[in-house]
Amino acid sequence: MDDRIAPIVFAMRQFNPMLTDEEVKMVTDQLVLKSYKKNDYFIREGQVPKEIGFCVKGAFRQFSRKQDKEVNCNFMLEYDFLVAYASMLRHEPSRYYIQALEDCE
Protein backbone atom coordinates (compact mmCIF):
# COMPACT_ATOMS: atom_id res chain seq x y z
CA MET A 1 0.00 0.00 0.00
CA ASP A 2 1.23 3.49 -0.86
CA ASP A 3 2.51 5.22 2.31
CA ARG A 4 0.37 8.25 1.45
CA ILE A 5 -2.80 6.13 1.53
CA ALA A 6 -2.14 4.53 4.94
CA PRO A 7 -3.36 7.59 6.94
CA ILE A 8 -6.59 7.62 4.93
CA VAL A 9 -7.22 3.94 5.64
CA PHE A 10 -6.46 4.56 9.32
CA ALA A 11 -9.01 7.41 9.44
CA MET A 12 -11.62 5.32 7.63
CA ARG A 13 -11.21 2.51 10.15
CA GLN A 14 -11.41 4.97 13.05
CA PHE A 15 -14.64 6.34 11.60
CA ASN A 16 -16.07 2.85 10.95
CA PRO A 17 -14.16 -0.05 12.55
CA MET A 18 -16.49 -2.56 10.85
CA LEU A 19 -15.19 -1.80 7.34
CA THR A 20 -14.01 -4.91 5.58
CA ASP A 21 -10.77 -5.05 3.61
CA GLU A 22 -12.87 -5.32 0.46
CA GLU A 23 -14.78 -2.11 1.30
CA VAL A 24 -11.54 -0.28 2.05
CA LYS A 25 -10.12 -1.44 -1.28
CA MET A 26 -13.23 -0.19 -3.11
CA VAL A 27 -12.61 3.28 -1.66
CA THR A 28 -8.84 3.35 -2.03
CA ASP A 29 -9.10 2.22 -5.66
CA GLN A 30 -10.99 5.46 -6.34
CA LEU A 31 -8.50 7.74 -4.60
CA VAL A 32 -6.74 10.49 -6.48
CA LEU A 33 -3.77 11.92 -4.60
CA LYS A 34 -3.43 15.68 -4.93
CA SER A 35 -1.18 18.38 -3.55
CA TYR A 36 -2.19 21.95 -2.79
CA LYS A 37 0.08 24.97 -2.50
CA LYS A 38 -0.48 27.55 0.20
CA ASN A 39 -3.61 29.61 -0.60
CA ASP A 40 -4.90 27.09 -3.20
CA TYR A 41 -8.59 26.24 -2.89
CA PHE A 42 -10.07 22.79 -2.41
CA ILE A 43 -13.48 24.37 -3.06
CA ARG A 44 -14.78 27.89 -3.61
CA GLU A 45 -18.09 29.46 -2.73
CA GLY A 46 -20.59 28.73 -5.50
CA GLN A 47 -19.01 25.45 -6.64
CA VAL A 48 -20.99 22.23 -6.30
CA PRO A 49 -18.75 19.78 -4.40
CA LYS A 50 -17.98 16.57 -6.29
CA GLU A 51 -15.32 15.04 -4.09
CA ILE A 52 -14.24 14.49 -0.52
CA GLY A 53 -10.68 15.35 0.42
CA PHE A 54 -8.41 14.13 3.17
CA CYS A 55 -5.54 16.10 4.64
CA VAL A 56 -2.49 13.88 5.00
CA LYS A 57 -0.10 16.79 5.58
CA GLY A 58 -0.74 20.47 6.23
CA ALA A 59 -3.79 22.49 7.25
CA PHE A 60 -6.88 23.97 5.61
CA ARG A 61 -9.46 26.48 6.71
CA GLN A 62 -13.15 26.64 5.88
CA PHE A 63 -14.56 30.14 5.70
CA SER A 64 -17.31 32.28 4.25
CA ARG A 65 -17.44 35.91 3.21
CA LYS A 66 -19.88 38.17 4.99
CA GLN A 67 -20.01 41.88 4.30
CA ASP A 68 -16.53 41.87 2.75
CA LYS A 69 -15.06 40.03 5.75
CA GLU A 70 -13.74 36.49 5.84
CA VAL A 71 -15.24 34.47 8.68
CA ASN A 72 -13.40 31.26 9.59
CA CYS A 73 -15.77 28.52 10.69
CA ASN A 74 -13.58 25.42 10.71
CA PHE A 75 -10.00 24.24 10.44
CA MET A 76 -9.03 20.91 8.92
CA LEU A 77 -5.70 19.57 10.07
CA GLU A 78 -3.75 16.42 9.33
CA TYR A 79 -5.96 13.30 9.27
CA ASP A 80 -9.14 15.36 8.78
CA PHE A 81 -11.59 15.01 5.91
CA LEU A 82 -12.29 18.02 3.67
CA VAL A 83 -15.85 18.44 2.47
CA ALA A 84 -18.63 20.99 2.15
CA TYR A 85 -20.92 18.27 3.44
CA ALA A 86 -24.41 19.79 3.18
CA SER A 87 -23.73 21.14 -0.30
CA MET A 88 -22.41 17.80 -1.47
CA LEU A 89 -25.42 15.88 -0.17
CA ARG A 90 -27.89 18.32 -1.73
CA HIS A 91 -25.90 18.88 -4.94
CA GLU A 92 -26.07 22.61 -4.23
CA PRO A 93 -23.44 25.33 -4.59
CA SER A 94 -21.22 25.64 -1.54
CA ARG A 95 -21.58 28.61 0.77
CA TYR A 96 -18.00 28.08 1.91
CA TYR A 97 -14.42 28.17 0.72
CA ILE A 98 -11.87 25.56 1.79
CA GLN A 99 -8.35 26.93 1.39
CA ALA A 100 -4.87 25.56 2.11
CA LEU A 101 -3.09 27.47 4.86
CA GLU A 102 0.24 25.92 3.88
CA ASP A 103 1.51 23.44 1.30
CA CYS A 104 -0.69 20.36 1.72
CA GLU A 105 -1.14 16.81 0.57
Secondary structure, DSSP 8 states (H G I E B T S, - for coil): --TTTHHHHHHHHHH-TT--HHHHHHHHTT-----B-TT-EEE-TT------EEESSS-EEEEEEETTEEEEEEEE-TTEEE--HHHHHHT---S-EEEESSSB-
